[in-house]
Amino acid sequence: MTEISRRSVLKLAGLALAAPGLAACGGGGSIAPGTLTSTARLPEPYTLPLPRLTPAKPTRSSASGEEYAVTLQAAQARILPGYSTTIWGYDGTFPGTYLEARTGRPLVLHQTNRLPVPVVTHLHGAVSPPSEDGFPTDLLYPASLAHMAGTHATHGMHSTHDPLARVTVEQRTYTFPMRQRAATLWYHDHRMDFTGAQVWKGLYGLCVVRDDEEAALPLPHGDREIPLLICDRAFDADGQLIYPSIDRSFPGAPGMAESIMGGAQGDVILVNGTPWPYTEVAAARYRLRLVNASNARRYELRLDGPGEGTFVQLGGDGGLLPAPVRHTTLRISPAERFDVVVDFSLYAVGSVVTLVNTAASGGASRVMQFRVTRKESDDSAVPDRLSDVPRLTPNGTHRQMVFSRNGEQWQINGRPFDPANPILRPRFGVTERWTVLSVERHPFHLHGTHFQVLGRGNSGPGRYDGGWKDTVELTPGAEIHLAVRFDAYRGRYVAHCHNLEHEDMAMMAAIQVI
């Protein structure tokens, strides 16, 4: 088991502080996220309608679960008016196929890779066996690259070999048991060294898990439940996605231009694949499932309209909270999810309510618009109690992780990612206390389980830390304390920064649950 002492943590943090210009990922300085600038003609904000995502129908439903057949392929998408943009998508759509699952019924995903690159799919927020979790070296090659499959585990960025990698060619099937609560999940590519580039190209989609407990609550549903996948992109003069990889062929050398080593940000905000859309709503309560699907951009979301807008938070990454929490601002880091209710009956018909991002300026400060166009009856409500969430109590085992940087390489516990050598070996079924520390800003994501936030520094949990989490933001200089318990599966998982460019530059660690 690899542990590091408090002295080592402080030493690593000191090295990070000493790095010239280091402030990273939103903190300013030479390696802050790079914002790519579009040269295409962009639409005026709030002139395009929001696409309402609807779940796909399973190709087969049986006692073995819900089965979906999905093809990963290149396609042409109409993202900007007047342009045809080449994307890579699940079923050739941007975002990908909307999957729906039920607690206790396996979700079976049959994938065919028709792209010119290897892929790995991670169902983010699912508690899955290691074989189904999307480990970064478990590659699915297209038939056209079958000859490369034998060399899959040598990566130029990390110079490591993974003898445990599970490699397939052209087709593979993921089986997700879904023995977990109702929640908003999403899925995305997780290929080692190339996650940022391939997600930017379009390899992401929504998955919603439903259960009887949630269905029994009088929450808004049907047309008044709206998933919102928020991301940012930039477009060149021909309407193509801009992403400055070192090797544009993608199967080749990993790496990216120095301008985005702190994270890639675009100047166009997309919601459900559409730039700055609007949608019409009734003067009633609506449930919004918010997903930050951006590579590196964090959002501070507010409702700008008559009076002070309020989000009533129902749940987070791992499902319902014990009780609703009211916010006027939602701080949402990459990969986090917020399940909220907005009561548009508080606005007069004819009102316009704009969802804005106060963490940015210019185009990135605008997200989307709600137009209250009519009155309708509304029998929904938000109960004072939502769910029982038992608190985890650590048993005394204490592990530490420090996110730092050495030169141009992001590291965890002073090491770049080595898939074959885990840095932590947590015990199955034991509730442990983990402390994660960073000098910079990083969204920390843990695979294989959900965790609870015990506190930040010497204080308790923050306003956005409630309930079960799988991703949490580390602010600059933060020390966050987590209660972590792996009680579903033993085996190999990862923890990493969910700034995808940091992840691709080795800010990831293998974990072996024993």
C-alpha positions in Angstrom: 0.0 0.0 0.0 1.4 3.4 -1.0 0.8 6.0 1.7 2.3 9.4 2.0 3.0 11.3 5.2 1.8 14.8 6.0 5.4 15.9 5.6 5.5 14.5 2.1 2.2 16.1 1.3 3.5 19.5 2.3 6.7 18.9 0.4 4.8 18.0 -2.8 2.6 21.1 -2.3 5.7 23.2 -1.9 7.1 21.9 -5.2 3.9 22.8 -6.9 4.0 26.3 -5.5 7.5 26.7 -6.6 6.7 25.8 -10.2 7.1 29.0 -12.3 3.8 30.6 -13.1 1.8 27.8 -11.6 -1.8 28.6 -10.8 -3.7 26.2 -13.0 -7.2 25.4 -13.9 -8.9 28.6 -13.2 -6.5 30.1 -10.7 -4.6 32.4 -13.3 -1.0 32.2 -14.4 0.7 30.6 -17.3 -1.1 27.2 -17.2 -4.6 28.4 -16.6 -7.1 26.9 -19.0 -6.7 28.1 -22.5 -9.8 29.6 -24.2 -9.9 28.7 -27.9 -11.4 31.4 -30.1 -14.0 30.7 -32.8 -13.7 32.2 -36.3 -17.0 30.8 -37.6 -20.1 33.0 -37.8 -21.8 32.5 -34.5 -25.5 32.8 -33.9 -27.0 35.5 -31.7 -27.6 34.0 -28.2 -31.1 32.7 -27.4 -32.2 32.5 -31.0 -32.1 28.7 -31.4 -34.5 26.3 -29.7 -33.3 23.9 -27.0 -33.4 20.3 -28.2 -35.4 18.3 -25.7 -33.5 15.0 -25.1 -35.6 11.9 -25.1 -34.4 8.4 -24.0 -33.7 5.9 -26.7 -35.8 2.7 -26.8 -33.9 -0.5 -25.9 -33.2 -2.8 -28.7 -34.2 -5.6 -26.4 -35.8 -5.8 -22.9 -35.8 -9.0 -21.0 -35.1 -10.6 -17.7 -31.4 -10.0 -18.3 -32.0 -6.2 -18.5 -32.3 -3.4 -20.9 -30.1 -3.8 -24.0 -28.9 -1.1 -26.3 -26.9 -1.4 -29.5 -24.8 1.7 -30.1 -22.4 2.4 -32.9 -19.6 4.9 -32.4 -19.1 6.7 -35.7 -18.2 10.0 -37.5 -21.1 12.1 -38.7 -22.1 15.6 -39.8 -23.9 17.6 -37.2 -25.8 20.9 -37.6 -24.5 22.7 -34.5 -24.0 26.2 -35.9 -26.5 27.6 -38.4 -25.1 27.4 -41.9 -22.3 24.9 -41.1 -21.9 21.1 -41.2 -19.5 20.0 -38.4 -17.7 16.7 -38.3 -18.3 15.0 -35.0 -17.6 11.6 -33.4 -20.7 10.4 -31.7 -22.4 7.5 -30.0 -24.8 6.6 -32.9 -23.4 9.6 -34.7 -25.2 12.2 -32.5 -23.9 15.2 -30.5 -24.5 14.6 -27.6 -24.8 10.8 -27.8 -27.7 8.5 -27.3 -29.8 9.2 -24.1 -29.9 6.0 -22.1 -32.4 5.2 -19.4 -31.9 2.5 -16.7 -33.8 1.2 -13.7 -32.3 0.3 -10.3 -31.7 -3.5 -10.1 -32.0 -4.1 -13.9 -28.8 -4.5 -15.8 -28.0 -2.0 -18.5 -26.4 -3.9 -21.4 -24.5 -1.8 -23.9 -23.5 -3.5 -27.2 -20.9 -1.2 -28.9 -19.5 -1.2 -32.4 -16.5 1.0 -33.1 -16.6 2.5 -36.6 -14.3 5.4 -35.7 -10.7 5.7 -36.9 -9.4 5.5 -33.3 -9.6 3.2 -30.2 -12.1 4.1 -27.6 -13.1 3.2 -24.0 -16.5 4.0 -22.5 -16.9 5.0 -18.9 -20.4 5.3 -17.4 -19.7 8.1 -15.0 -21.5 7.7 -11.7 -22.2 4.0 -12.2 -20.9 1.5 -9.6 -19.6 -1.1 -12.0 -17.3 -4.1 -11.8 -13.7 -3.2 -12.9 -14.1 -5.1 -16.2 -17.1 -2.8 -17.1 -15.8 0.5 -15.6 -13.9 1.8 -18.6 -10.3 1.5 -17.4 -8.3 3.8 -19.7 -6.3 1.0 -21.3 -9.2 -1.4 -21.9 -9.4 -0.3 -25.5 -11.9 -1.1 -28.2 -10.1 -0.9 -31.5 -11.9 -0.4 -34.9 -11.4 -3.3 -37.4 -9.2 -0.9 -39.4 -6.7 -0.8 -36.6 -6.8 -4.4 -35.5 -3.1 -4.6 -36.3 -2.3 -2.1 -33.6 -4.2 -3.9 -30.8 -1.0 -5.8 -29.8 0.8 -2.6 -29.1 -2.1 -1.0 -27.2 -0.5 -0.5 -23.8 2.6 1.5 -24.7 1.8 5.2 -24.4 4.1 8.0 -25.4 2.7 10.4 -22.7 3.4 8.1 -19.8 5.8 5.5 -21.2 4.1 2.7 -19.3 2.9 -0.8 -20.2 -0.3 -2.3 -18.8 -0.2 -6.1 -18.9 -3.7 -6.2 -17.4 -5.4 -4.3 -20.2 -8.6 -5.9 -21.7 -8.4 -5.2 -25.4 -11.1 -6.0 -28.0 -11.5 -5.3 -31.7 -14.6 -3.8 -33.4 -17.2 -4.9 -30.9 -17.6 -5.3 -27.2 -20.5 -5.5 -24.7 -20.6 -3.6 -21.4 -22.9 -4.9 -18.7 -23.7 -2.5 -15.9 -25.5 -4.1 -13.0 -27.2 -0.9 -11.8 -27.4 -1.9 -8.2 -27.6 1.7 -7.1 -30.0 4.5 -6.5 -31.8 6.7 -9.0 -29.4 9.4 -10.2 -28.3 11.5 -13.2 -25.3 9.8 -14.8 -23.4 10.5 -18.0 -21.0 8.5 -20.1 -18.0 9.5 -22.2 -14.8 8.3 -23.8 -12.0 7.4 -21.4 -9.1 6.5 -23.6 -5.7 6.9 -22.0 -4.0 10.1 -23.2 -6.8 11.1 -25.6 -9.9 11.6 -23.4 -9.9 15.4 -23.8 -9.7 15.3 -27.6 -12.2 12.6 -28.1 -14.8 13.9 -25.7 -14.4 17.4 -27.3 -15.1 15.7 -30.6 -18.5 14.5 -29.3 -18.1 11.2 -27.4 -20.4 11.9 -24.4 -24.0 11.3 -23.6 -26.6 11.1 -20.8 -27.8 8.2 -18.7 -30.6 8.6 -16.2 -31.3 5.9 -13.5 -34.8 5.7 -12.1 -36.2 3.8 -9.1 -39.4 3.4 -7.1 -38.4 5.7 -4.3 -37.9 8.7 -6.6 -41.0 7.8 -8.6 -43.1 8.0 -5.4 -42.2 11.7 -4.9 -44.5 14.4 -6.3 -41.6 16.0 -8.3 -42.0 17.5 -11.8 -41.9 14.9 -14.4 -42.6 14.2 -18.1 -42.3 17.4 -20.2 -41.4 19.2 -17.0 -38.2 17.2 -16.5 -35.5 18.7 -18.7 -31.9 17.2 -18.9 -29.3 20.0 -19.7 -25.9 18.8 -20.8 -23.7 21.9 -20.7 -20.4 22.1 -22.5 -18.2 24.6 -24.4 -16.5 24.3 -27.8 -14.8 26.5 -30.4 -15.3 26.5 -34.2 -13.0 27.4 -37.1 -14.0 29.4 -40.1 -15.4 26.2 -41.8 -17.5 25.4 -38.7 -15.2 22.5 -37.6 -14.3 21.9 -33.9 -11.0 23.4 -32.9 -8.8 21.2 -30.7 -5.0 21.7 -31.0 -3.7 18.2 -30.6 0.0 17.6 -31.4 -0.9 14.7 -33.7 -4.3 15.3 -35.4 -4.5 11.7 -36.6 -5.4 10.6 -33.0 -4.1 7.0 -33.2 -0.6 8.6 -33.3 1.3 10.5 -30.6 -0.6 11.8 -27.6 -0.2 15.4 -26.5 -1.7 18.8 -27.0 -0.6 22.4 -27.7 0.9 24.3 -24.8 -2.1 26.7 -25.0 -4.5 24.1 -23.5 -2.2 22.2 -21.1 -4.1 23.9 -18.3 -7.4 22.7 -19.8 -9.3 23.4 -23.0 -12.1 25.9 -23.0 -14.3 27.1 -25.8 -16.0 30.5 -26.4 -19.3 28.9 -27.4 -21.6 27.4 -24.7 -23.6 24.5 -25.9 -26.7 23.0 -24.1 -27.8 19.7 -25.5 -25.5 20.4 -28.4 -27.0 23.8 -29.4 -25.3 27.2 -28.8 -27.0 29.4 -26.3 -30.5 28.0 -26.8 -33.9 29.1 -25.5 -36.9 27.1 -24.4 -40.5 27.9 -23.6 -41.9 26.9 -20.3 -45.2 27.2 -18.4 -45.6 29.1 -15.2 -44.9 25.9 -13.2 -42.2 23.9 -11.5 -39.6 22.3 -13.7 -37.0 19.7 -12.8 -33.6 20.4 -14.5 -30.9 17.7 -14.6 -27.7 19.7 -15.0 -24.5 18.0 -16.2 -21.2 19.8 -16.6 -19.9 18.0 -19.7 -17.1 20.5 -20.3 -13.5 19.4 -20.6 -12.2 22.0 -18.1 -14.7 24.9 -17.7 -16.4 25.4 -14.3 -19.7 27.2 -14.1 -21.3 29.5 -11.5 -24.9 29.4 -12.6 -27.5 32.0 -11.7 -31.0 32.8 -12.9 -31.2 36.3 -14.2 -34.8 37.6 -14.4 -37.4 39.5 -12.4 -36.4 39.1 -8.8 -33.9 36.7 -7.3 -33.9 33.3 -9.0 -33.7 30.2 -6.8 -32.5 26.6 -7.5 -34.0 24.0 -5.2 -31.5 21.2 -5.2 -33.0 17.7 -5.0 -29.8 15.7 -5.6 -26.3 15.5 -6.8 -23.9 13.0 -8.4 -25.2 10.0 -6.4 -28.9 10.7 -6.3 -31.4 12.4 -3.9 -30.3 14.4 -0.9 -31.9 13.8 2.5 -33.7 17.2 2.1 -33.8 20.0 -0.5 -31.2 22.8 -0.4 -31.9 26.2 -1.8 -29.2 28.0 -3.8 -29.1 31.3 -5.7 -25.8 30.2 -7.4 -24.8 26.7 -8.5 -21.0 26.1 -8.6 -20.5 23.1 -10.8 -17.1 21.8 -11.8 -16.4 19.5 -14.7 -18.3 16.2 -14.5 -20.5 17.2 -11.5 -24.3 16.9 -11.7 -27.0 18.9 -10.0 -30.7 17.9 -9.9 -32.7 21.0 -9.2 -36.2 22.4 -9.4 -36.9 25.9 -10.6 -40.4 27.3 -9.9 -41.4 29.4 -13.0 -44.8 30.1 -11.4 -43.0 32.9 -9.5 -42.6 34.7 -12.8 -45.4 36.4 -14.7 -46.3 35.1 -18.2 -44.1 36.9 -20.7 -41.1 36.9 -18.4 -37.7 36.0 -19.6 -35.3 34.1 -17.3 -31.7 33.7 -18.4 -29.3 31.1 -17.1 -26.0 32.9 -16.8 -22.5 31.9 -15.9 -20.9 34.4 -13.5 -17.6 32.6 -13.6 -16.9 33.9 -17.1 -17.3 36.9 -19.4 -18.3 37.3 -23.0 -19.9 34.4 -24.8 -19.0 32.0 -22.0 -21.1 34.0 -19.5 -24.3 33.2 -21.4 -25.8 29.7 -21.1 -29.5 29.6 -22.2 -32.9 31.3 -21.8 -36.3 30.3 -20.4 -39.4 32.1 -21.7 -42.5 31.8 -19.6 -45.2 31.7 -22.2 -48.4 30.3 -20.5 -50.2 29.3 -17.4 -50.9 25.6 -16.7 -52.0 23.6 -13.7 -49.3 22.1 -11.6 -49.7 19.4 -9.0 -46.0 18.9 -8.4 -44.3 19.7 -5.1 -40.9 19.4 -3.4 -41.2 17.5 -0.1 -39.3 18.6 3.0 -37.8 15.1 3.1 -36.5 13.4 0.0 -34.5 10.3 1.0 -32.6 8.5 3.7 -28.8 9.0 3.2 -26.9 7.1 5.9 -23.8 8.9 7.1 -20.5 7.1 6.6 -18.2 7.0 9.7 -14.5 6.3 8.9 -12.9 3.5 11.0 -9.6 5.2 11.5 -7.8 4.2 8.3 -6.5 7.5 6.8 -5.1 7.8 3.2 -3.8 10.9 1.5 -3.6 12.1 -2.1 -1.9 15.3 -3.3 -2.5 16.8 -6.7 0.7 18.5 -7.9 2.7 19.4 -10.9 6.3 18.7 -11.9 7.4 20.8 -14.9 4.8 20.1 -17.6 3.5 16.9 -16.0 0.5 16.7 -13.7 0.9 14.1 -10.9 -0.8 12.4 -8.0 1.3 11.7 -4.9 4.4 12.8 -6.9 3.8 10.2 -9.7 2.4 10.3 -13.2 -0.2 7.7 -14.1 1.1 4.1 -14.1 -1.9 1.8 -14.9 0.0 -1.3 -13.7 1.1 0.0 -10.3 -1.7 1.2 -8.0 -0.8 3.9 -5.5 -3.6 3.1 -3.0 -5.0 -0.3 -1.9 -8.2 0.4 0.0 -9.8 -2.5 1.9 -13.1 -3.8 0.6 -16.1 -3.1 3.0 -14.1 -0.7 5.2 -15.0 3.0 5.5 -11.8 5.0 5.2 -10.9 8.6 5.6 -9.2 10.1 2.6 -7.6 13.6 2.5 -7.1 15.1 -0.9 -4.9 18.2 -1.2 -4.1 20.5 -4.0 -2.4 23.8 -4.6 -4.3 24.4 -7.8 -8.0 24.0 -8.9 -8.9 20.4 -9.8 -12.1 18.4 -10.0 -11.4 15.1 -8.2 -13.2 12.1 -9.5 -13.2 8.6 -8.0 -14.3 5.4 -9.8 -15.9 2.3 -8.3 -17.9 3.9 -5.5 -19.5 7.1 -4.2 -18.2 9.0 -1.3 -19.3 11.6 1.2 -17.6 14.9 2.0 -16.6 15.1 5.7 -15.2 18.6 5.5 -13.0 21.1 3.9 -9.8 22.1 5.8 -10.9 22.7 9.4 -14.6 23.3 8.5 -17.5 21.1 7.6 -18.8 20.3 4.1 -19.5 23.1 1.7 -22.9 24.0 0.4 -22.5 21.9 -2.7 -21.0 18.8 -1.0 -24.2 17.1 0.3 -25.3 13.6 -0.3 -23.4 11.0 -2.3 -20.6 12.3 -4.6 -18.3 10.9 -7.2 -16.7 14.3 -8.2 -15.8 17.2 -6.1 -14.0 20.5 -6.8 -10.7 21.1 -5.1 -10.3 24.9 -4.9 -6.7 26.4 -4.9 -5.0 25.5 -1.6 -7.8 23.1 -0.6 -7.7 20.2 1.7 -10.9 18.1 1.5 -11.7 15.2 3.7 -13.8 12.3 2.4 -15.5 9.2 3.7 -14.8 6.4 1.2 -16.1 2.9 1.2 -15.7 0.3 -1.6 -18.4 -2.3 -0.9 -19.6 -3.4 -4.3 -16.5 -4.9 -6.1 -12.9 -5.7 -5.5 -10.4 -4.9 -8.3 -8.7 -2.1 -10.2 -10.1 1.4 -10.5 -8.8 4.9 -11.0 -9.0 8.3 -9.3 -8.1 11.4 -11.4 -8.6 15.0 -12.1 -11.6 15.5 -14.3 -10.1 18.5 -16.1 -9.6 16.2 -19.1 -6.4 17.8 -20.3 -4.9 17.3 -16.8 -6.1 13.7 -16.9 -4.5 13.1 -20.3 -1.2 14.6 -19.0 -1.0 11.8 -16.4 -3.0 13.3 -13.4 -4.5 9.9 -12.7 -3.8 7.1 -10.2 -4.6 3.4 -10.3 -6.3 2.0 -7.2 -6.6 -1.7 -6.2 -9.5 -2.6 -3.9 -8.4 -5.6 -1.8 
